[in-house]
C-alpha cells in the first residue's frame, strides 16, 4: 500500500480514530534520547550546585512575573 493510499484511508476514518492514528504516529516519533537526557541531568546538577554554593546570580520570582 502506498503512502497516498494509506492517507486516503485515514481521511475516511471518523474523528476519534483519526485522533488515535495521529497520537500513535506522534508517540512513535518522540523516542527518548539517553544522551540528551544525560546531558540535561548533568546540567541541572551543575546549576543546582552553583545555586547551593551561591555561585550564580538569581532573580526573585516576583520580579520575573511583574
Secondary structure, DSSP 8 states (H G I E B T S, - for coil): --HHHHHHHHHTS-HHHHHHHHHHHHHHH----HHHHHHHHHHHHHHHHHHHTT-S----HHHHT-
